[in-house]
């Protein structure tokens, strides 16, 4: 099985006035396609920073991030970075990030619309798989945290990304909902 992701000697240093804060130092990681990887560590250990670097939401101080063998740290154009994110990477964050003016189905189908494709049928199928398909007409404000988070997972998967990044996707959920989200991830992996 080919590697989807390889990180080589990745370092991220943030400048803080006269002092620098090294959040990651020479990090290395290889992830095979189709695997499910969980990063564990205390708050402040660099997990979110690593995910932001992989997702091209931030830039590394040094090192390489190979996505399907291509070093994405060399992509400097934000337009190209955005296009690659939209095509290859799905994101699920601690907060669902659903757009309040759109219903669940519209939110889930949004990545397709951003690529000029009507992915309504795929979005509805994903919502159905995640157990919130019957609520597709509802607005985010009318849903529980768990329902919104499952819709956010559907949105992240709408474009069939090669890589799904989830940063504390269950941080705001109760124990039962946390377990359900991880079961959803395992099923969809």
Secondary structure, DSSP 4 states (H G I P E B T S, - for coil): --EEEEEEEEEEEEEETTEEEEEEEEEEEEEETT--------TTSSHHHHHHHHTTSS--SEEEEEETTEEGGG---HHHHHHHHHHHEEEEESS----TTSBHHHHHHHHHHHTT---HHHHHHHHHHTT-GGGTTSBGGGS-HHHHHHHHHHHHHTT--SEEEEESTTTTS-HHHHHHHHHHHHHH-
